[in-house]
Amino acid sequence: MRRKITVVGAGFVGSTLVQRLAERDYADVVMFDIVPNMPQGKALDIMQAGPVLGFDTQVTGTNDYADTVGSDIVVITSGFPRKPGMTRDDLVKKNQEIVSQVTEQVVKYSPDCIIICVTNPLDAMAQIALKVSGFPRERVLGMAGVLDTARFRTFIAQEVGASVRDVQAYVLGGHGDTMVPLARMCTVAGVPISQLISPERIEEIVQRTRDGGAEIVKLLGTGSAYYAPSASVLQMVDSIMLDKKMIMPCAVYLQGEYGIHDLFVGVPAQIGSKGLEKVIEIELNPSEREQLTKSADAVKELVHVMGI
Ligand code: APR
């Protein structure tokens, strides 16, 4: 029997992710949304690409949580995206309610699943999913760092005219204005970017990375990014499904690592079939550590706003 992945929310991020997953051909996919018929329509459309692209993935669109039963992975994308001028943090109350309801339902049908939270404000929503699910921290992850790092890598590659594949980088911290792109550890084919790009230009790229989501929101007019976000979730799902044990920045529930307690914050994590397999603690310099603490404080404030 094929394994099963559920994606909750058949909006831009959810449906693009389902398309990417269907093309992977390693699991059947259920796409849930509260809007009647819409996920069913999108599922049919995606599945009818199968004969052309050569995948046999069964894609089921549904408005009934019973169809999600026995999922190995559940990705939560349901919620409202940011509007222009809105910060991720403005969204907190609205999406808190949605993520709580969704988590309750999916856990009922898939008590052994691994949850990947995508809904913003990301770190706070992951914290809700962890609390409501009652799962161990290994099985609740948030997708943010892979995306923020992908944005950083894109800009660095463009700057030096290199292949994105040769650019290694980390972006840590919360998925918000306080995220911490680790410029010191960014390399192009092993060469530190400090040898390739001026400090002023690096700072500009770091800032553009921090504003990466907002830049797209502004250009789109309505809605927010979904191509790179869905690709970033896919990398996490790949590492779980194929037990690749890749190390990537993810929002994970820290319990003392980096001096942070009981809070979701983006850090390098090893992801495998069990979900979070290891938090990687890299040595930060005092300035980076201060920025990470500041970023964690911003997440803490949101968690406080939510009253959990
Ligand atoms: N249960 C299930 N689905 C829901 C619920 C709910 N309670 N409430 C809303 N939805 C669905 C909507 O019907 C919609 O189809 O969630 C979907 C959200 O899709 P979009 O509005 O297209 O938003 P999208 O761009 O996909 O972003 C989703 O991911 O990156 C984040 O910030 C982004 O929080 C946002 C989320």
Residues whose N, C-alpha, C, O or C-beta is under 5 A from the ligand:
A	BS01	APR	G9 A10 G11 F12 V13 G14 F32 D33 I34 V35 T77 S78 G79 F80 P81 R82 I98 V118 T119 N120 S224 A225
